[in-house]
Every structure is written in structure tokens, then in C-alpha cells.
């Protein structure tokens, strides 16, 4: 990779912050956003903790200056984060609309966050619901296209929990293939009855704040959020602040099980090795791993096994999902932004909930704010169906 792809803007909204500065403050403090559900009624409210953004959907639409008629919370959160990334990167509406600009969005739930409402509103005896067009997982990308008048490549990626990590990889590959001069990449997912009920059926939701990589972990906390990155060629970004560079990436699929990874860690280890090969660096160059770390029994053990397989002596690592919850289609981009903030601050942010190592691997995640030289950071995102992606970001 001779020409370097720089990240010139990031935007974030999650349970720990409504913008980038808010996230940075929470990350440094190790402040968790895991709380009880408030924004919509659910039989699990007060029983299953979540990483919920405490902004009412109507207030969010007013804050953005948008009529929320027909726009789901997923799209509104996406717009909030994308706007922040665009501001940091100083992109004009004309540049965003240009055929040289690609926008690659990701989600898993999309408009299905309003499944109940859509079903009720779409009955023959009632007028058509304005939200019906938003049911598609591509609805957010379609909104971006209409809002900005985009002429460049538009796409939506839905590969479960690795969705927005793959959007970053895909955007970078479009640039390297000469199909785009720049790319706006990331993803969004909002809290929904559909999601809570579905994950509860899998019996992988914790009834307490989650504990990634802890021997006594008992499941994940669902979260909601959105995060976007602006990718530009380094020589086109001379006067812009650069958060870091996309140094490498890898994606694979172990096709082991619909909702579990193989115990040998074939998919995760291959994705990490592909990312290292793409970056042209040996494992010892990685200074920190932002792990997928869902706090489920399968994921944390398998990811630990895979990290030991690739690195031998595993570098400092932890999972930020103990703070944000698992934000599904937004997770890869959100954790990529957190990795870039680590590079910028030259600090590893603390994780919470850990007390005892997993007996089979003995790995200990970082639980304190730690300042060390950081040049290369790996960010892992592993999805249902075995879709595994690893990204590597570099300081210089």
C-alpha cells in the first residue's frame, strides 16, 4: 500500500457520548453508558441493562432540523454522526455530492426498529404508514443520497456485527481501485424491540453490566449508536487534521454456525492475519487490540484463542463494549473511531467489569488508563454467520 489513506474526520454518538469530545471524556474516565431502557416500552425494561442513548427520537429530529416523518431513529442517529465527521473533515455539500465521493453505510436492523408500528400502520383499513419505505436496511443510505444529492457510489453493507468494519474496508478498497477519490464510511443501529427480543431468544443477554473476557461473563448488553469516518488520500488532506491511517484490513468467514464462532478460531485468526499481511507488518508491531469482546461465552474464549494463535504473546487489549454496549451494525465503526482516539491521545482507555481470567487462556484486558507509545492498533469485529473482519490503523 504505497499511497496512504488518511482518516480526516470522525463522528460518533452512543450511550457514552453525543459527539467525539463527549466520547473522549467518557473513555478516559472509564464511564459506562450501560443503564435501564427508557425510550420505549418493553417487557424487559428494568430487567435487562442496555447501552441506550438518552435522547428522545423527536428531540433528536428537532436537533438535526429534520422532519422525522418517515425517518427512523436508526437514520437520525446516522445523520447526527455523519454530520460531525463531515464538519471535522471540512467537506462541503458540493464535495459530498460529487461523483468522486463514495458513501458506504452499514446496519443490521435498519428500519426494523419500527416493526411493530409498521405492522399496525400498514393494515388495509388504515392509511399507509410514512415509515414503510424506511423498513429496508438500505433506507439510511437512500436518505443520505437524497439529502446530499449524491452522484458517487452508494452502498449498504449488512454482515451482522462486522457490518461497519466492512464498510470501512470497502470504502478503502474503492479508493485503491480508483473508483472513488474519498469515502464516507460507517454505520448505525438503534435500540429496538425486534433486537432485544431476538437476542433474548438466543439467551445471550446479560442481566447485569457485561464483563468482557472475564471468566464469569454471562452475556452481552445491547447498545445503540452511530459512527462515521471520512477517508481521503493523504496528499489531498495536507491542511487537515489526520486522526490516523487505514493501514490494513482483512475479512473472512468461517461458516461454522449461524450465531457462533468455531472453537479453533479459524475465522478470527485468519482475518487478523490477513489484516497484518495487508498492512505489511509482523504481529509484534501491533501495540493494542480493540477486541470484539462481546462478553458472551463463545466469543471471548474464541477471540482469546485466536489472538494467542496469531500473536503468541498478546499485546495490550480490551473491549469497549463494556461501556457502549454492543451497537451491532455501528460497532465496527464506533470501535474504529475509539481506536483512532487512542492513537491521537497515545492512551489505552480502561475497560470495566473484569476480575478473573478465562482459565483456558489466562489473558488479562487493560482496566486502567494507560499511556504507551501507540503506532499500530488492530480493531476486531466478528459477526453472526462467522463473518470476521480486522482493521489496522496507524499513527503515521
Residue pairs with C-beta under 8 A, 6 or more apart in sequence:
1 176
1 247
1 248
1 278
1 279
1 280
3 176
3 233
3 234
3 235
4 233
4 234
4 245
5 172
5 175
5 176
5 231
5 232
5 233
5 234
5 245
5 246
6 231
6 232
6 233
6 234
6 237
6 240
6 242
6 243
6 244
6 245
6 246
7 229
7 230
7 231
7 242
7 243
7 244
7 245
7 246
7 340
7 393
8 88
8 89
8 230
8 231
8 232
8 237
8 240
8 241
8 242
8 243
9 84
9 85
9 86
9 87
9 88
9 89
9 90
9 91
9 229
9 230
9 240
9 243
10 20
10 84
10 85
10 88
10 227
10 228
10 229
10 230
10 243
10 337
10 340
10 341
11 19
11 20
11 80
11 81
11 82
11 83
11 84
11 85
11 86
11 87
11 88
11 186
11 226
11 227
11 228
11 337
12 19
12 20
12 23
12 81
12 84
12 225
12 226
12 227
12 334
12 337
13 19
13 53
13 77
13 80
13 81
13 84
13 225
13 226
13 227
14 23
14 33
14 51
14 53
14 223
14 224
14 225
14 226
14 227
14 324
14 325
14 327
14 330
14 334
15 33
15 34
15 35
15 50
15 51
15 52
15 53
15 54
15 223
15 224
15 225
15 323
15 324
15 325
16 22
16 23
16 26
16 27
16 31
16 32
16 33
16 51
16 323
16 324
17 23
17 24
17 25
17 26
17 33
18 53
18 55
18 80
19 84
20 84
20 88
20 337
20 341
23 337
23 338
23 341
24 341
24 345
25 31
26 33
26 323
27 320
27 323
27 338
27 341
27 349
28 345
28 347
28 349
28 369
30 323
30 349
30 350
30 351
30 352
30 369
31 323
32 209
32 322
32 323
32 352
33 51
33 52
33 53
33 223
33 323
33 324
33 325
34 49
34 50
34 51
34 209
34 210
34 221
34 322
34 323
34 325
35 49
35 50
35 51
35 52
35 54
36 45
36 46
36 49
36 50
37 44
37 45
37 46
37 48
37 50
37 52
37 191
37 196
38 45
38 52
38 54
39 52
39 54
39 56
39 57
39 191
40 191
40 193
42 193
42 196
44 196
44 200
47 207
48 196
48 200
48 205
48 206
48 207
48 221
48 222
49 206
49 207
49 208
49 209
49 221
50 191
50 196
50 221
50 222
50 223
50 224
50 325
51 221
51 222
51 223
51 224
51 225
51 323
51 324
51 325
51 326
51 327
52 191
52 223
52 224
52 325
53 77
53 191
53 224
53 225
55 63
57 68
57 73
57 76
58 68
60 68
60 73
60 76
60 77
60 80
61 67
61 68
61 71
61 76
63 80
64 76
64 79
64 80
64 83
66 76
66 79
68 76
69 130
70 130
70 131
70 133
70 134
71 134
71 143
72 110
72 111
72 113
72 114
72 131
72 134
72 139
72 190
73 113
73 190
73 191
73 224
74 107
74 109
74 110
74 111
74 113
74 139
74 140
74 188
74 189
74 190
75 134
75 139
75 140
75 143
75 188
77 188
77 190
77 224
77 225
77 226
77 330
78 105
78 107
78 140
78 144
78 186
78 187
78 188
78 226
78 228
79 143
79 144
79 147
80 226
81 186
81 188
81 225
81 226
81 227
81 228
82 144
82 184
82 186
82 226
82 228
84 228
85 184
85 186
85 228
85 229
85 230
86 96
86 184
86 230
88 230
88 241
89 230
89 232
89 240
90 240
91 101
91 182
91 230
93 148
93 149
95 101
95 182
96 103
96 148
96 150
96 184
97 148
97 149
97 150
97 151
98 151
98 152
98 181
99 151
99 152
100 152
100 180
100 181
100 182
101 150
101 152
101 180
101 181
101 182
101 183
101 184
102 152
102 153
102 154
102 155
102 171
102 174
102 175
102 179
102 180
102 182
102 183
102 184
103 141
103 144
103 145
103 148
103 150
103 152
103 153
103 154
103 155
103 183
103 184
103 185
104 153
104 154
104 155
104 156
104 157
104 167
104 168
104 170
104 171
104 174
104 183
104 184
104 185
104 186
105 138
105 140
105 141
105 144
105 154
105 155
105 156
105 157
105 167
105 186
105 187
105 188
106 156
106 157
106 158
106 159
106 163
106 164
106 166
106 167
106 186
106 187
106 188
106 329
106 330
106 332
106 333
107 137
107 140
107 156
107 158
107 163
107 187
107 188
107 189
107 328
107 329
107 330
108 137
108 158
108 160
108 161
108 163
108 189
108 328
108 329
109 137
109 189
109 190
109 192
109 194
109 195
109 328
109 329
110 134
110 135
110 136
110 137
110 138
110 139
110 140
110 158
110 189
110 329
111 118
111 131
111 134
111 135
111 136
111 137
111 139
112 135
112 137
112 192
112 194
113 189
113 190
113 191
113 192
113 194
113 195
114 131
114 134
114 135
114 192
115 135
115 192
115 193
115 194
116 193
117 129
117 131
118 129
118 131
118 132
118 135
120 126
121 127
121 128
121 129
121 131
121 132
122 128
122 129
122 132
133 139
136 142
137 156
137 158
138 156
140 156
140 188
141 154
141 155
141 156
142 154
144 150
144 154
145 154
152 180
153 174
153 179
153 180
155 170
157 163
157 164
157 166
157 167
157 170
157 187
158 329
159 166
159 383
159 385
159 387
159 389
160 328
160 329
160 383
160 384
160 385
160 387
161 292
161 294
161 326
161 328
161 329
161 331
161 332
161 381
161 382
161 383
161 384
162 251
162 332
162 381
162 382
162 383
162 387
162 388
162 389
163 187
163 328
163 329
163 332
163 383
164 185
164 186
164 187
164 227
164 329
164 330
164 331
164 332
164 333
164 334
164 336
164 381
165 331
165 332
165 333
165 335
165 336
165 379
165 381
165 389
165 390
165 391
166 251
166 332
166 381
166 387
166 389
167 185
167 186
167 187
167 332
167 333
168 185
168 186
168 229
168 231
168 246
168 249
168 332
168 333
168 336
168 391
169 249
169 251
169 389
169 391
170 185
171 180
171 183
171 184
171 185
171 231
172 183
172 185
172 231
172 246
172 249
174 180
174 183
175 181
175 182
175 183
175 231
175 233
181 232
181 233
181 236
182 230
182 231
182 232
182 233
182 236
183 230
183 231
184 228
184 229
184 230
184 231
185 228
185 229
185 231
185 333
186 226
186 227
186 228
186 229
186 330
186 333
187 226
187 227
187 228
187 329
187 330
187 331
187 332
187 333
188 225
188 226
188 227
188 329
188 330
189 195
189 224
189 225
189 226
189 327
189 328
189 329
189 330
190 224
191 222
191 223
191 224
195 222
195 328
196 205
196 222
199 205
199 220
199 222
202 259
203 219
204 219
204 220
204 259
204 294
204 296
205 219
205 220
205 221
205 222
206 217
206 218
206 219
206 220
206 221
206 295
207 218
207 219
208 218
209 221
209 322
209 352
209 353
210 217
210 219
210 220
210 221
210 294
210 295
210 321
210 322
210 325
210 353
211 217
211 218
211 295
211 322
211 353
211 354
211 355
212 291
212 293
212 294
212 295
212 300
212 318
212 319
212 321
212 322
212 351
212 353
212 354
212 365
213 291
213 293
213 295
213 300
213 304
213 318
213 319
213 354
213 357
213 358
213 363
213 364
213 365
214 295
214 300
214 353
214 354
214 355
214 356
214 357
214 358
215 356
215 357
215 358
215 359
216 355
216 356
217 295
217 296
217 297
217 300
218 295
218 297
219 295
219 296
220 294
220 295
220 296
220 321
220 325
220 326
221 295
221 321
221 325
221 326
222 325
222 326
222 328
223 321
223 324
223 325
223 326
223 327
223 328
224 325
224 327
224 330
225 324
225 327
225 330
225 331
225 334
226 330
226 333
226 334
227 330
227 333
227 334
227 336
227 337
228 333
229 333
229 336
229 337
229 340
231 246
232 240
234 242
234 245
243 340
243 341
243 343
243 344
244 339
244 340
244 343
244 344
244 377
244 393
244 394
244 395
245 393
245 394
245 395
245 396
246 391
246 392
246 393
247 278
247 279
247 281
247 376
247 392
247 393
247 394
248 275
248 276
248 277
248 278
248 279
248 280
248 281
248 391
248 392
249 274
249 275
249 278
249 389
249 390
249 391
249 392
250 270
250 271
250 272
250 273
250 274
250 275
250 276
250 277
250 278
250 389
250 390
251 271
251 274
251 387
251 388
251 389
251 390
252 267
252 270
252 271
252 274
252 388
253 267
253 385
253 386
253 387
253 388
254 261
254 262
254 266
254 267
254 268
254 270
254 386
254 388
255 385
255 386
256 262
256 266
256 267
256 386
257 386
258 384
258 385
259 384
259 385
260 298
261 267
261 268
261 298
261 299
261 302
261 303
261 382
261 386
261 388
262 302
262 386
263 301
263 302
263 305
264 305
265 302
265 303
265 305
265 306
265 309
267 382
267 386
267 387
267 388
268 292
268 302
268 303
268 306
268 307
268 380
268 382
268 388
268 390
269 306
269 309
269 310
270 388
271 380
271 382
271 388
271 389
271 390
272 306
272 307
272 310
272 378
272 380
272 390
273 310
274 390
275 378
275 390
275 391
275 392
276 282
276 283
276 286
276 310
276 392
278 392
279 376
279 392
279 394
281 376
281 392
283 310
283 311
283 312
284 311
285 375
285 376
286 311
286 315
286 376
286 377
286 378
286 392
287 315
287 316
287 372
287 373
287 374
287 375
287 376
287 377
288 315
288 316
288 317
288 339
288 342
288 348
288 366
288 372
288 374
288 377
288 378
289 307
289 314
289 315
289 316
289 317
289 377
289 378
289 379
289 380
290 317
290 318
290 319
290 320
290 335
290 338
290 339
290 342
290 377
290 378
290 379
290 380
291 303
291 307
291 317
291 318
291 319
291 365
291 380
292 299
292 303
292 319
292 331
292 380
292 381
292 382
293 299
293 300
293 303
293 318
293 319
293 320
293 321
293 322
293 351
293 365
294 300
294 319
294 321
294 326
295 319
295 321
295 322
295 353
299 382
300 358
301 358
301 360
301 361
303 380
303 382
304 314
304 358
304 360
304 361
304 363
305 360
305 361
307 314
307 317
307 363
308 314
308 361
308 363
314 363
316 348
316 366
316 370
316 372
317 363
317 365
317 366
318 348
318 349
318 350
318 351
318 354
318 365
318 366
318 367
319 351
319 365
320 334
320 335
320 338
320 349
320 351
321 331
322 351
322 352
322 353
323 351
323 352
324 334
327 334
331 381
332 379
332 381
332 389
332 391
335 379
335 381
336 379
336 391
336 393
338 349
339 377
339 379
339 391
339 393
340 393
341 349
342 348
342 349
342 374
342 377
343 374
343 377
343 393
343 394
343 395
346 371
346 372
346 373
346 374
347 369
347 370
347 371
347 372
347 374
348 366
348 369
348 370
348 371
348 372
348 374
349 369
350 366
350 367
350 368
350 369
350 370
351 365
351 366
351 367
352 367
354 364
354 365
354 367
357 363
357 364
374 395
375 394
375 395
375 396
376 392
376 393
376 394
376 395
377 392
377 393
377 394
378 390
378 391
378 392
379 390
379 391
379 392
379 393
380 388
380 389
380 390
381 388
381 389
381 390
381 391
382 388
382 389
383 389
